[in-house]
Amino acid sequence: MRHGVAGRKLGRPTDQRIALFRSLVTALFRYEKITTTLPKAKSIQAEAEKLITLGKRGDLHARRQALAYVFDPKIVDKLFMVIGPRYAERAGGYTRIVKTGFRQGDAAPMARIELVE
């Protein structure tokens, strides 16, 4: 029984799925918007919001927690110096998902996840 088990598997083993989410979140912070499939965008939205909240906190422990998740240390610097202060007075809802249609090859639903202004 799957009682209380949340999250999408996306047809991948656990280690590959976690690596995929980490790389997508890193790309989201690097480019501030990415286009991916809708289930992947929905899966990384919560992780990205948690990391932005760490960026708002700004202390050493929060920075180390972000470094444990994000692949690139330069992106962590951007998260704490640019993105975190940008949302200092915002209580939540830092990202938005916009559906962009269907992919040509396999008709997968596509979406753009971006940081709100």
LUMFI-326840 format. One record per residue: residue number from 1; residue in one letter; y, x, z of N, C-alpha, C, CB in turn. Coordinates in Angstrom, 3 decimals, always signed. Glycine has a CB too. Layout:
N
(NUM,A,(Y,X,Z),(Y,X,Z),(Y,X,Z),(Y,X,Z)) ...
REM end
This chain:
117
(1,M,(-1.188,+0.826,+0.000),(+0.000,+0.000,+0.000),(+1.251,+0.870,+0.000),(-0.002,-0.939,+1.204)) (2,R,(+2.264,+0.413,-0.677),(+3.499,+1.186,-0.812),(+4.604,+0.633,+0.086),(+3.963,+1.192,-2.270)) (3,H,(+4.273,+0.151,+1.237),(+5.286,-0.435,+2.099),(+6.309,+0.608,+2.511),(+4.645,-1.061,+3.330)) (4,G,(+7.578,+0.326,+2.268),(+8.647,+1.199,+2.713),(+8.819,+2.465,+1.899),(+8.418,+1.562,+4.108)) (5,V,(+8.127,+2.582,+0.772),(+8.249,+3.769,-0.061),(+9.282,+3.488,-1.145),(+6.873,+4.171,-0.683)) (6,A,(+10.367,+4.220,-1.124),(+11.453,+3.963,-2.062),(+11.531,+5.080,-3.089),(+12.791,+3.821,-1.320)) (7,G,(+12.234,+4.850,-4.158),(+12.481,+5.869,-5.156),(+11.640,+5.684,-6.399),(+12.230,+7.215,-4.579)) (8,R,(+12.073,+6.332,-7.462),(+11.372,+6.257,-8.742),(+10.588,+7.531,-8.954),(+12.358,+6.024,-9.910)) (9,K,(+9.393,+7.414,-9.526),(+8.581,+8.600,-9.797),(+8.890,+9.211,-11.158),(+7.109,+8.250,-9.717)) (10,L,(+9.320,+8.411,-12.110),(+9.714,+8.872,-13.443),(+8.602,+9.638,-14.155),(+10.944,+9.747,-13.340)) (11,G,(+7.359,+9.362,-13.811),(+6.230,+9.963,-14.501),(+6.093,+11.455,-14.290),(+6.336,+9.690,-15.939)) (12,R,(+6.564,+11.981,-13.157),(+6.534,+13.413,-12.898),(+5.938,+13.684,-11.531),(+7.939,+14.015,-12.997)) (13,P,(+5.328,+14.856,-11.355),(+4.925,+15.261,-9.997),(+6.154,+15.475,-9.117),(+4.069,+16.555,-10.041)) (14,T,(+5.953,+15.500,-7.832),(+7.065,+15.542,-6.883),(+7.952,+16.763,-7.089),(+6.537,+15.528,-5.463)) (15,D,(+7.354,+17.942,-7.264),(+8.175,+19.147,-7.381),(+9.024,+19.130,-8.646),(+7.293,+20.390,-7.367)) (16,Q,(+8.463,+18.649,-9.748),(+9.236,+18.567,-10.989),(+10.331,+17.520,-10.895),(+8.322,+18.253,-12.164)) (17,R,(+10.043,+16.412,-10.215),(+11.033,+15.348,-10.067),(+12.216,+15.825,-9.225),(+10.392,+14.102,-9.430)) (18,I,(+11.940,+16.549,-8.147),(+13.017,+17.066,-7.298),(+13.856,+18.083,-8.065),(+12.440,+17.706,-6.015)) (19,A,(+13.197,+18.946,-8.851),(+13.932,+19.923,-9.655),(+14.794,+19.221,-10.697),(+12.962,+20.900,-10.338)) (20,L,(+14.274,+18.150,-11.306),(+15.054,+17.381,-12.278),(+16.295,+16.784,-11.629),(+14.196,+16.269,-12.897)) (21,F,(+16.139,+16.178,-10.452),(+17.283,+15.581,-9.766),(+18.308,+16.647,-9.395),(+16.824,+14.827,-8.510)) (22,R,(+17.848,+17.800,-8.917),(+18.773,+18.875,-8.547),(+19.552,+19.371,-9.757),(+18.013,+20.038,-7.904)) (23,S,(+18.872,+19.516,-10.903),(+19.577,+20.001,-12.092),(+20.546,+18.957,-12.628),(+18.579,+20.389,-13.181)) (24,L,(+20.190,+17.672,-12.547),(+21.103,+16.631,-13.002),(+22.342,+16.541,-12.108),(+20.385,+15.284,-13.041)) (25,V,(+22.151,+16.658,-10.802),(+23.290,+16.613,-9.883),(+24.186,+17.832,-10.093),(+22.806,+16.547,-8.415)) (26,T,(+23.581,+19.003,-10.308),(+24.374,+20.205,-10.593),(+25.187,+20.027,-11.866),(+23.462,+21.437,-10.719)) (27,A,(+24.565,+19.463,-12.909),(+25.285,+19.221,-14.166),(+26.390,+18.189,-13.976),(+24.314,+18.751,-15.260)) (28,L,(+26.146,+17.172,-13.150),(+27.172,+16.156,-12.896),(+28.397,+16.793,-12.253),(+26.618,+15.032,-11.992)) (29,F,(+28.210,+17.671,-11.301),(+29.354,+18.310,-10.655),(+30.014,+19.330,-11.575),(+28.920,+18.983,-9.357)) (30,R,(+29.255,+19.938,-12.467),(+29.835,+20.918,-13.392),(+30.726,+20.232,-14.418),(+28.726,+21.712,-14.102)) (31,Y,(+30.212,+19.166,-15.043),(+30.941,+18.523,-16.143),(+31.675,+17.244,-15.728),(+29.982,+18.202,-17.261)) (32,E,(+31.409,+16.749,-14.541),(+31.998,+15.545,-13.955),(+31.592,+14.267,-14.668),(+33.489,+15.659,-13.961)) (33,K,(+30.791,+14.354,-15.723),(+30.137,+13.194,-16.317),(+28.996,+13.693,-17.190),(+31.144,+12.328,-17.144)) (34,I,(+27.876,+12.986,-17.135),(+26.721,+13.339,-17.953),(+26.112,+12.057,-18.502),(+25.670,+14.154,-17.132)) (35,T,(+25.415,+12.191,-19.621),(+24.704,+11.071,-20.217),(+23.213,+11.322,-20.062),(+25.093,+10.883,-21.718)) (36,T,(+22.509,+10.352,-19.505),(+21.079,+10.461,-19.272),(+20.491,+9.055,-19.333),(+20.772,+11.152,-17.897)) (37,T,(+19.202,+8.931,-19.043),(+18.614,+7.597,-19.051),(+19.068,+6.832,-17.811),(+17.066,+7.676,-19.111)) (38,L,(+19.051,+5.534,-17.901),(+19.527,+4.691,-16.800),(+18.738,+4.900,-15.504),(+19.452,+3.233,-17.206)) (39,P,(+17.396,+4.964,-15.527),(+16.683,+5.201,-14.263),(+17.015,+6.553,-13.625),(+15.190,+5.114,-14.497)) (40,K,(+17.210,+7.580,-14.435),(+17.580,+8.885,-13.880),(+18.972,+8.827,-13.270),(+17.521,+9.975,-14.966)) (41,A,(+19.896,+8.149,-13.930),(+21.256,+8.029,-13.403),(+21.256,+7.285,-12.076),(+22.165,+7.311,-14.411)) (42,K,(+20.473,+6.218,-11.986),(+20.408,+5.467,-10.736),(+19.761,+6.288,-9.625),(+19.636,+4.168,-10.941)) (43,S,(+18.822,+7.156,-10.004),(+18.125,+7.958,-9.001),(+19.023,+9.047,-8.420),(+16.879,+8.585,-9.607)) (44,I,(+19.886,+9.642,-9.236),(+20.695,+10.754,-8.733),(+22.006,+10.288,-8.116),(+20.982,+11.731,-9.849)) (45,Q,(+22.352,+9.023,-8.279),(+23.636,+8.553,-7.775),(+23.746,+8.716,-6.262),(+23.845,+7.098,-8.155)) (46,A,(+22.704,+8.352,-5.528),(+22.751,+8.454,-4.069),(+22.842,+9.906,-3.623),(+21.520,+7.791,-3.446)) (47,E,(+22.107,+10.802,-4.277),(+22.161,+12.220,-3.910),(+23.546,+12.801,-4.174),(+21.101,+13.015,-4.685)) (48,A,(+24.146,+12.443,-5.293),(+25.480,+12.953,-5.613),(+26.504,+12.463,-4.586),(+25.898,+12.518,-7.036)) (49,E,(+26.392,+11.214,-4.188),(+27.340,+10.678,-3.200),(+27.182,+11.376,-1.851),(+27.141,+9.159,-3.031)) (50,K,(+25.952,+11.676,-1.456),(+25.735,+12.390,-0.200),(+26.353,+13.779,-0.254),(+24.239,+12.491,+0.108)) (51,L,(+26.220,+14.461,-1.389),(+26.785,+15.799,-1.506),(+28.306,+15.774,-1.524),(+26.269,+16.474,-2.758)) (52,I,(+28.899,+14.750,-2.123),(+30.362,+14.634,-2.100),(+30.842,+14.401,-0.672),(+30.840,+13.483,-3.026)) (53,T,(+30.091,+13.633,+0.097),(+30.438,+13.435,+1.499),(+30.364,+14.752,+2.267),(+29.510,+12.394,+2.138)) (54,L,(+29.367,+15.592,+1.947),(+29.322,+16.926,+2.548),(+30.555,+17.731,+2.149),(+28.037,+17.671,+2.125)) (55,G,(+30.975,+17.608,+0.888),(+32.164,+18.306,+0.431),(+33.417,+17.847,+1.146),(+32.330,+18.122,-1.044)) (56,K,(+33.459,+16.583,+1.504),(+34.602,+16.071,+2.261),(+34.608,+16.637,+3.675),(+34.577,+14.536,+2.304)) (57,R,(+33.420,+16.800,+4.268),(+33.347,+17.354,+5.618),(+33.873,+18.773,+5.656),(+31.916,+17.318,+6.134)) (58,G,(+33.368,+19.603,+4.754),(+33.949,+20.917,+4.556),(+33.587,+21.988,+5.560),(+35.368,+20.786,+4.541)) (59,D,(+32.717,+21.747,+6.522),(+32.388,+22.788,+7.487),(+31.252,+23.672,+6.959),(+31.998,+22.162,+8.840)) (60,L,(+30.925,+24.697,+7.707),(+29.941,+25.679,+7.266),(+28.551,+25.064,+7.119),(+29.891,+26.842,+8.244)) (61,H,(+28.176,+24.213,+8.050),(+26.855,+23.587,+7.977),(+26.735,+22.700,+6.740),(+26.584,+22.764,+9.242)) (62,A,(+27.790,+21.970,+6.418),(+27.777,+21.133,+5.216),(+27.663,+21.997,+3.961),(+29.048,+20.260,+5.150)) (63,R,(+28.349,+23.134,+3.937),(+28.278,+24.036,+2.788),(+26.863,+24.586,+2.620),(+29.282,+25.191,+2.947)) (64,R,(+26.215,+24.928,+3.719),(+24.852,+25.442,+3.634),(+23.881,+24.355,+3.185),(+24.414,+26.013,+4.983)) (65,Q,(+24.096,+23.139,+3.615),(+23.249,+22.038,+3.157),(+23.419,+21.819,+1.655),(+23.580,+20.744,+3.928)) (66,A,(+24.640,+21.910,+1.162),(+24.890,+21.746,-0.269),(+24.283,+22.904,-1.057),(+26.401,+21.648,-0.544)) (67,L,(+24.372,+24.114,-0.538),(+23.780,+25.271,-1.212),(+22.264,+25.157,-1.294),(+24.164,+26.557,-0.487)) (68,A,(+21.657,+24.463,-0.350),(+20.210,+24.276,-0.389),(+19.797,+23.294,-1.475),(+19.709,+23.794,+0.959)) (69,Y,(+20.721,+22.471,-1.969),(+20.373,+21.461,-2.973),(+20.876,+21.815,-4.364),(+20.929,+20.120,-2.569)) (70,V,(+22.114,+22.263,-4.466),(+22.723,+22.544,-5.765),(+22.305,+23.943,-6.203),(+24.281,+22.418,-5.701)) (71,F,(+21.996,+24.108,-7.497),(+21.493,+25.375,-8.001),(+22.548,+26.475,-8.062),(+20.914,+25.172,-9.356)) (72,D,(+23.770,+26.159,-8.409),(+24.788,+27.166,-8.701),(+25.800,+27.264,-7.553),(+25.510,+26.831,-10.022)) (73,P,(+25.975,+28.448,-6.947),(+26.959,+28.575,-5.865),(+28.395,+28.299,-6.314),(+26.883,+29.958,-5.273)) (74,K,(+28.706,+28.559,-7.593),(+30.053,+28.266,-8.084),(+30.319,+26.766,-8.095),(+30.247,+28.844,-9.489)) (75,I,(+29.289,+25.985,-8.360),(+29.435,+24.525,-8.346),(+29.647,+24.041,-6.910),(+28.186,+23.838,-8.975)) (76,V,(+29.018,+24.700,-5.940),(+29.242,+24.336,-4.536),(+30.691,+24.637,-4.153),(+28.259,+25.102,-3.599)) (77,D,(+31.224,+25.751,-4.629),(+32.640,+26.043,-4.383),(+33.526,+24.959,-4.982),(+33.020,+27.416,-4.966)) (78,K,(+33.212,+24.531,-6.202),(+33.978,+23.455,-6.829),(+33.859,+22.168,-6.027),(+33.506,+23.226,-8.268)) (79,L,(+32.644,+21.900,-5.512),(+32.423,+20.694,-4.715),(+33.290,+20.687,-3.464),(+30.952,+20.576,-4.329)) (80,F,(+33.442,+21.844,-2.814),(+34.182,+21.894,-1.560),(+35.678,+22.120,-1.756),(+33.623,+22.978,-0.690)) (81,M,(+36.083,+22.740,-2.855),(+37.500,+23.031,-3.067),(+38.218,+21.981,-3.918),(+37.642,+24.379,-3.715)) (82,V,(+37.485,+21.336,-4.841),(+38.128,+20.411,-5.776),(+37.663,+18.982,-5.550),(+37.846,+20.827,-7.215)) (83,I,(+36.368,+18.767,-5.608),(+35.842,+17.399,-5.596),(+35.967,+16.767,-4.216),(+34.380,+17.388,-6.041)) (84,G,(+35.628,+17.502,-3.157),(+35.716,+16.959,-1.802),(+37.123,+16.523,-1.425),(+35.232,+17.979,-0.813)) (85,P,(+38.136,+17.387,-1.586),(+39.506,+16.957,-1.265),(+40.025,+15.831,-2.157),(+40.437,+18.129,-1.370)) (86,R,(+39.499,+15.715,-3.381),(+39.929,+14.633,-4.268),(+39.599,+13.267,-3.666),(+39.267,+14.776,-5.648)) (87,Y,(+38.482,+13.184,-2.949),(+38.045,+11.909,-2.381),(+38.240,+11.865,-0.870),(+36.584,+11.658,-2.720)) (88,A,(+39.215,+12.597,-0.356),(+39.406,+12.694,+1.093),(+39.703,+11.343,+1.738),(+40.531,+13.658,+1.400)) (89,E,(+40.460,+10.489,+1.065),(+40.807,+9.203,+1.670),(+39.943,+8.061,+1.153),(+42.261,+8.890,+1.414)) (90,R,(+38.948,+8.371,+0.341),(+38.056,+7.337,-0.200),(+36.820,+7.237,+0.682),(+37.654,+7.653,-1.677)) (91,A,(+36.428,+6.017,+1.025),(+35.329,+5.820,+1.971),(+33.954,+5.906,+1.327),(+35.474,+4.492,+2.645)) (92,G,(+33.864,+5.813,+0.024),(+32.568,+5.862,-0.656),(+32.751,+5.406,-2.087),(+31.511,+4.982,+0.071)) (93,G,(+31.661,+5.351,-2.826),(+31.747,+4.920,-4.210),(+32.411,+5.956,-5.082),(+32.491,+3.625,-4.306)) (94,Y,(+31.900,+7.189,-5.044),(+32.523,+8.289,-5.778),(+32.050,+8.364,-7.222),(+32.240,+9.600,-5.083)) (95,T,(+30.951,+7.691,-7.543),(+30.398,+7.777,-8.898),(+30.315,+6.386,-9.508),(+29.001,+8.447,-8.886)) (96,R,(+30.240,+6.361,-10.836),(+30.105,+5.102,-11.561),(+29.069,+5.310,-12.648),(+31.474,+4.627,-12.163)) (97,I,(+28.280,+4.274,-12.901),(+27.288,+4.295,-13.969),(+27.709,+3.286,-15.023),(+25.855,+3.982,-13.428)) (98,V,(+27.832,+3.760,-16.269),(+28.217,+2.913,-17.386),(+27.068,+2.916,-18.386),(+29.553,+3.402,-18.045)) (99,K,(+26.544,+1.754,-18.692),(+25.462,+1.674,-19.669),(+26.027,+1.941,-21.062),(+24.760,+0.286,-19.612)) (100,T,(+25.313,+2.750,-21.850),(+25.824,+3.151,-23.156),(+24.924,+2.731,-24.310),(+26.012,+4.633,-23.188)) (101,G,(+23.962,+1.892,-24.074),(+23.103,+1.435,-25.156),(+21.708,+2.011,-25.043),(+23.702,+1.800,-26.492)) (102,F,(+21.051,+2.176,-26.194),(+19.666,+2.617,-26.207),(+19.532,+3.863,-27.065),(+18.740,+1.501,-26.722)) (103,R,(+18.629,+4.746,-26.656),(+18.395,+5.989,-27.388),(+17.694,+5.696,-28.701),(+17.564,+6.975,-26.545)) (104,Q,(+18.044,+6.448,-29.736),(+17.547,+6.189,-31.083),(+16.031,+6.348,-31.181),(+18.225,+7.117,-32.070)) (105,G,(+15.475,+7.400,-30.600),(+14.070,+7.716,-30.818),(+13.096,+6.772,-30.153),(+13.801,+9.072,-30.349)) (106,D,(+13.312,+6.458,-28.866),(+12.332,+5.674,-28.131),(+12.921,+4.415,-27.493),(+11.705,+6.525,-27.071)) (107,A,(+14.154,+4.097,-27.812),(+14.835,+2.903,-27.304),(+14.934,+2.877,-25.780),(+14.115,+1.665,-27.782)) (108,A,(+15.041,+4.068,-25.174),(+15.233,+4.143,-23.730),(+16.671,+3.747,-23.395),(+14.911,+5.571,-23.198)) (109,P,(+16.880,+2.985,-22.335),(+18.252,+2.618,-21.960),(+19.009,+3.845,-21.461),(+18.247,+1.514,-20.874)) (110,M,(+20.163,+4.081,-22.045),(+20.969,+5.246,-21.702),(+22.180,+4.825,-20.872),(+21.420,+5.986,-22.976)) (111,A,(+22.673,+5.783,-20.081),(+23.829,+5.506,-19.240),(+24.611,+6.796,-19.052),(+23.400,+4.908,-17.868)) (112,R,(+25.897,+6.632,-18.772),(+26.751,+7.755,-18.434),(+27.100,+7.628,-16.952),(+28.042,+7.792,-19.335)) (113,I,(+26.809,+8.662,-16.197),(+27.204,+8.688,-14.780),(+28.384,+9.657,-14.674),(+25.992,+9.129,-13.827)) (114,E,(+29.440,+9.205,-14.005),(+30.658,+9.997,-13.943),(+31.303,+9.858,-12.574),(+31.638,+9.574,-15.043)) (115,L,(+32.127,+10.818,-12.237),(+32.907,+10.761,-11.007),(+34.114,+9.875,-11.262),(+33.341,+12.189,-10.533)) (116,V,(+34.420,+8.985,-10.348),(+35.562,+8.092,-10.527),(+36.851,+8.856,-10.277),(+35.463,+6.871,-9.583)) (117,E,(+37.941,+8.327,-10.760),(+39.242,+8.994,-10.607),(+39.806,+8.763,-9.234),(+40.231,+8.505,-11.656)) 
REM end
